[in-house]
Structures are given as C-alpha cells and as structure tokens.
Amino acid sequence: MPDTRYAIAAVLVAAAVTWGLRALPFAALTPLRSSSIVRYLSTRMPAGVMVILLAYCLRDLPLTHTRTLAPLAALAVTVSLHLWRRNALLSILGGTATHVILASTVFAS
C-alpha cells in the first residue's frame, strides 16, 4: 500500500498535467484567431476533408462486383440529399440507411 502523501502527490501531479493538457490548445489558439491563413483554412478545409474521406472510403472498392452498387448508391443518395436540403444530418442518415438496407438485403452475399 503506497504512502498517503505519495498517493496525494500522484493525484495532484496527474490533475495538474491533465489541466495543462486541456488548457494548452486554448492558449495556442488565441493568437491564431486573427490570422488570415486560419480564416482561409476554416472555409476550405471542410470540403477538403470530405474529399479525402471519400477517397479513403472508396479506395478499395472493386468495380467489377455487384456489391459495389450499395456504396455507390449510398453516395448518390447522400450527395443528392445534401444538395437538395443542405442538411448534413439528413444526408448522413439517408446515405447510411441506404447503404445498410442495400448491403443487408439486395446485395447480401
């Protein structure tokens, strides 16, 4: 059993490190808020991240199998819903539901 003073010191050190690690991003971001580069990236990055995510998700998709139609149909539904309603939650849920339904019923193997 560790000494009581040792246990208290360990808890205090852990609390200080946790607090410091949580406060560090806010301290680092304060000078960046007025940066024109950060403002530019904040408007361009969401689309870039989505393109990278799309490429990552579809990179191993075999184009010769019929199972490929489920993710492609889900992608089409997601894009269509987003262009129609401009609602990210609706787009994600609609595309996910399309993929799950098609993959588990129509294209189940």
Backbone torsions as a table, in degrees:
resi	resn	phi	psi	omega
1	MET	NA	126.3	-179.1
2	PRO	-70.5	156.3	178.0
3	ASP	-63.5	147.4	-177.3
4	THR	-62.2	-41.8	179.2
5	ARG	-64.3	-38.1	178.4
6	TYR	-64.7	-43.6	179.9
7	ALA	-64.4	-42.2	178.5
8	ILE	-64.5	-42.7	178.4
9	ALA	-63.3	-40.4	179.2
10	ALA	-64.1	-42.0	178.4
11	VAL	-65.1	-41.6	179.7
12	LEU	-65.7	-41.3	178.0
13	VAL	-64.4	-44.5	179.1
14	ALA	-62.3	-40.7	178.5
15	ALA	-65.5	-41.2	179.8
16	ALA	-65.9	-42.2	178.8
17	VAL	-65.3	-43.4	178.6
18	THR	-61.7	-45.9	179.1
19	TRP	-61.3	-45.0	-179.5
20	GLY	-62.1	-42.6	-180.0
21	LEU	-68.0	-30.5	177.8
22	ARG	-79.4	-29.0	-179.8
23	ALA	-83.2	-25.2	-175.6
24	LEU	-57.1	-46.6	179.8
25	PRO	-60.5	-37.4	179.4
26	PHE	-67.6	-39.0	178.2
27	ALA	-67.6	-36.0	-179.3
28	ALA	-75.6	-30.9	-177.5
29	LEU	-80.2	-21.6	-176.7
30	THR	-56.6	-48.2	178.8
31	PRO	-71.0	-20.5	-177.2
32	LEU	-81.5	-14.0	-175.5
33	ARG	-62.7	-29.2	-179.3
34	SER	-94.2	5.0	-177.4
35	SER	-77.8	134.8	178.6
36	SER	-71.4	-30.9	178.2
37	ILE	-65.5	-42.7	179.6
38	VAL	-66.0	-39.6	177.3
39	ARG	-64.1	-40.4	177.3
40	TYR	-63.0	-46.4	-179.9
41	LEU	-65.1	-33.2	-179.5
42	SER	-67.3	-24.3	177.5
43	THR	-89.3	-25.3	-175.6
44	ARG	-99.4	-26.3	-173.6
45	MET	-66.5	-39.2	-178.7
46	PRO	-56.3	-43.3	178.4
47	ALA	-67.2	-39.4	178.5
48	GLY	-64.5	-40.4	178.5
49	VAL	-65.1	-40.2	179.6
50	MET	-66.1	-37.7	177.5
51	VAL	-65.3	-42.2	177.8
52	ILE	-64.4	-42.6	177.8
53	LEU	-62.7	-41.2	177.5
54	LEU	-61.9	-46.8	179.0
55	ALA	-62.7	-39.5	179.3
56	TYR	-65.6	-42.0	-177.3
57	CYS	-71.6	-32.9	-175.8
58	LEU	-100.7	4.7	-173.6
59	ARG	-65.3	-34.7	-177.5
60	ASP	-103.3	17.8	-176.9
61	LEU	-77.3	115.8	179.9
62	PRO	-73.8	125.8	-175.9
63	LEU	-83.0	-5.7	-177.7
64	THR	-96.3	-6.7	-178.7
65	HIS	-100.3	151.4	177.0
66	THR	-73.3	-20.4	177.2
67	ARG	-63.3	-18.0	179.5
68	THR	-65.9	-23.8	-176.8
69	LEU	-67.5	-29.6	179.9
70	ALA	-63.1	-53.1	178.0
71	PRO	-64.9	-35.5	179.7
72	LEU	-69.3	-37.9	175.9
73	ALA	-65.9	-40.7	178.1
74	ALA	-63.9	-38.9	176.7
75	LEU	-63.2	-44.0	179.5
76	ALA	-63.2	-41.7	178.3
77	VAL	-64.2	-43.4	-179.7
78	THR	-61.4	-48.2	-179.6
79	VAL	-64.7	-43.1	-179.4
80	SER	-62.9	-46.7	178.9
81	LEU	-61.9	-39.0	-178.5
82	HIS	-69.8	-40.2	177.7
83	LEU	-67.6	-32.0	-178.4
84	TRP	-77.1	-49.8	-172.4
85	ARG	-106.1	-17.8	-176.7
86	ARG	56.1	41.6	-179.6
87	ASN	-125.7	109.7	-175.0
88	ALA	-62.7	-41.1	-178.9
89	LEU	-63.4	-45.1	178.3
90	LEU	-62.2	-42.1	179.9
91	SER	-62.7	-46.4	-178.6
92	ILE	-65.7	-45.9	-179.8
93	LEU	-65.7	-41.0	179.1
94	GLY	-64.6	-44.3	178.6
95	GLY	-66.6	-40.9	178.7
96	THR	-64.8	-44.5	179.2
97	ALA	-62.6	-41.6	178.2
98	THR	-60.4	-46.3	-179.0
99	HIS	-64.6	-44.7	-178.3
100	VAL	-64.0	-44.1	-178.5
101	ILE	-65.6	-46.8	-179.1
102	LEU	-67.2	-42.7	-177.9
103	ALA	-68.8	-31.0	-176.9
104	SER	-94.1	-13.7	-180.0
105	THR	-118.4	-64.9	-173.0
106	VAL	-70.4	-46.9	-174.5
107	PHE	-106.4	23.5	178.9
108	ALA	-68.5	137.5	-179.4
109	SER	-123.5	NA	NA
